[in-house]
Amino acid sequence: MKTGVKRGSEYHRTEYFGPVLGLIEADSLEEAIAIQNETDYGLTAGLHSLERTEVETWIAAVEAGNAYVNRSTVGAVVRRQPFGGWKRSAVGAGTKAGGPNYLIGLTDWAPAPATRTAPVTGAAAALLAGATALGLDDGFLARSLGSDAAARADEFGVARDVSRLLAEKNVFRYLPVPATVRVESADAAAVVRVVAAGLAAGAPVTVSLGVELPAGVPALLAEAGARVVTQDADAWTATLRGPDAPHRVRLIGGSRTAFAEASQGRPEVALYAQPVVEAGRVEMLTFLREQAVAITAHRFGSPASLADGLFPPTAVG
């Protein structure tokens, strides 16, 4: 055990895989969470508390792929606690081992018409109406945004405990993550479709334009809530190599090889370069990260209500 570790020190900010525990003092739970989240890594994290408000505060703010309350932070079980981290504790798509999306990260996909849709409402409906007014939709966008709505209702907007143990709550959920859409093709409908997926996920979306889109499209994206910037190849390369490089990039047009050269193969920058598809179950994954939360639901063998109702029906948006 290493005591007296200072906030911001090398020992605080570096992930050491060794049998040594470093202790940092904090004056409040909020300060402790800030210290915890200041590292560039986010594999596992834990909290021991019997105060409901403290548990709620921590669960809402912790930046780790696997979060544990009142139990050990090791020994994740496949399916019960799908395993995988956030930030620099993940490489590539970050889909969790033992989770529902793991195989997606090991495959590729091809476009096909969406077959399951739900009504398009709210901001998505406004975006669809604007795209239709610009002559961009021939059914592709309507099906795509409808598929997003269905994916949100069926999968991404639901916090699930598939194991349903009495002694432990094991919840798998999705949370929005910022991503950049890099546009190197003038396929305006494809750009609108991808941005719509990000907005449906509730994620901050930046659109980096490397080509000129038809008149009205950039303004439409900005009105929908995306941040739109124009970057030539040199500016885009500087972004990928700089300190503020996006952690996730959805590439429309361009090539994986050119991206790898521009980014110098930085492992913390995940690339999604597959064809744009209508399926929200696939396209929205760029803008979501997975989290598994395990909470002990007993106290010395007696059932405890601490974890009851902790997770709202929807976690996305």
Long-range contacts (C-beta under 8 A, 24 or more apart in sequence): 7-35, 7-38, 8-38, 12-38, 12-39, 13-38, 13-39, 13-40, 15-39, 15-40, 15-41, 15-43, 15-88, 15-89, 29-54, 29-57, 29-58, 30-57, 33-57, 33-58, 33-61, 33-62, 36-62, 36-63, 37-61, 37-62, 37-63, 39-87, 40-87, 40-88, 40-268, 41-85, 41-87, 41-88, 41-89, 42-85, 42-86, 42-87, 42-88, 42-89, 42-90, 43-85, 43-86, 43-89, 44-68, 44-73, 44-74, 44-76, 44-85, 45-73, 46-71, 46-72, 46-73, 50-306, 52-306, 55-295, 55-306, 55-307, 55-310, 56-310, 59-293, 59-310, 63-87, 64-89, 64-291, 65-89, 65-90, 65-94, 65-96, 65-289, 65-290, 65-291, 65-292, 66-291, 66-292, 66-293, 66-294, 67-291, 67-292, 67-293, 67-294, 68-293, 68-294, 68-295, 69-293, 69-294, 69-295, 69-296, 69-307, 70-295, 70-296, 70-306, 71-168, 71-294, 71-295, 71-296, 76-292, 79-162, 79-163, 80-162, 80-163, 80-165, 80-170, 80-294, 81-170, 81-292, 81-294, 82-172, 82-290, 82-292, 83-292, 84-290, 86-289, 86-291, 87-247, 87-268, 88-267, 88-268, 90-270, 90-289, 91-267, 91-268, 91-270, 92-270, 93-270, 93-272, 93-285, 94-270, 94-289, 94-290, 95-285, 95-290, 96-290, 96-292, 99-172, 99-290, 99-292, 100-155, 100-172, 101-285, 101-290, 104-282, 104-285, 108-274, 109-274, 109-275, 109-277, 109-279, 109-282, 110-275, 110-277, 111-275, 111-276, 111-277, 111-278, 112-277, 112-278, 112-279, 113-143, 113-278, 114-143, 114-144, 114-146, 114-147, 114-278, 114-279, 114-280, 116-147, 116-150, 117-143, 117-146, 117-147, 117-149, 117-150, 118-146, 118-149, 118-150, 118-153, 119-146, 119-149, 120-145, 120-146, 120-149, 121-149, 123-199, 123-224, 123-225, 124-148, 124-149, 124-196, 124-199, 124-200, 126-224, 127-192, 127-195, 127-196, 127-199, 127-220, 127-224, 128-196, 130-220, 130-223, 130-224, 131-189, 131-192, 131-220, 134-188, 134-214, 134-216, 134-217, 134-220, 136-188, 136-189, 136-192, 136-217, 137-189, 140-189, 140-193, 140-278, 141-189, 141-192, 141-193, 141-196, 143-278, 144-193, 144-196, 144-197, 144-278, 144-280, 144-283, 145-193, 145-196, 145-200, 147-278, 147-279, 147-280, 147-281, 147-283, 148-196, 148-197, 148-200, 148-280, 148-283, 148-284, 149-200, 149-280, 150-280, 151-200, 151-279, 151-280, 151-281, 151-284, 152-200, 152-201, 152-280, 152-284, 152-314, 152-316, 152-317, 154-281, 155-281, 156-201, 156-284, 156-288, 156-315, 156-316, 157-313, 157-314, 157-315, 157-316, 157-317, 158-313, 158-314, 158-315, 159-311, 159-312, 159-313, 159-314, 159-315, 165-297, 166-297, 166-298, 166-303, 167-296, 167-297, 167-298, 168-294, 168-295, 168-296, 168-297, 168-298, 169-293, 169-294, 169-295, 169-297, 169-307, 169-310, 170-292, 170-293, 170-294, 171-292, 171-293, 171-294, 171-295, 171-310, 171-311, 172-290, 172-291, 172-292, 173-290, 173-291, 173-293, 173-311, 173-315, 174-201, 174-288, 174-289, 174-290, 174-291, 174-315, 174-316, 175-288, 175-289, 175-291, 175-315, 175-316, 176-201, 176-202, 176-203, 176-204, 176-287, 176-288, 176-289, 176-316, 176-317, 177-203, 177-247, 177-248, 177-287, 177-288, 177-289, 178-203, 178-204, 178-205, 178-206, 178-246, 178-247, 178-248, 179-203, 179-204, 179-205, 179-206, 179-246, 179-247, 179-248, 179-249, 179-250, 179-286, 179-287, 180-205, 180-206, 180-207, 180-208, 180-246, 180-248, 180-249, 180-250, 181-205, 181-206, 181-207, 181-208, 181-226, 181-249, 181-250, 181-252, 182-208, 182-210, 182-236, 182-249, 182-250, 182-251, 182-252, 182-254, 182-259, 183-207, 183-208, 183-209, 183-210, 183-211, 183-213, 183-252, 183-253, 184-210, 184-211, 184-251, 184-252, 184-253, 184-254, 185-211, 185-252, 185-253, 185-254, 186-211, 186-212, 186-213, 186-214, 187-252, 187-253, 187-276, 188-213, 188-214, 188-217, 190-252, 190-276, 191-217, 191-221, 191-252, 192-217, 192-220, 192-221, 193-276, 193-278, 193-283, 194-250, 194-252, 194-276, 194-283, 194-286, 195-221, 195-224, 195-226, 196-224, 197-280, 197-283, 197-284, 197-286, 197-287, 198-226, 198-250, 198-284, 198-286, 198-287, 199-224, 199-225, 199-226, 200-280, 200-284, 200-317, 201-284, 201-287, 201-288, 201-316, 201-317, 202-316, 202-317, 203-287, 203-288, 205-287, 206-246, 208-236, 208-239, 210-236, 210-253, 210-254, 211-253, 233-262, 236-262, 237-262, 240-264, 240-266, 240-269, 241-266, 245-269, 248-272, 248-286, 248-287, 250-286, 252-276, 288-316
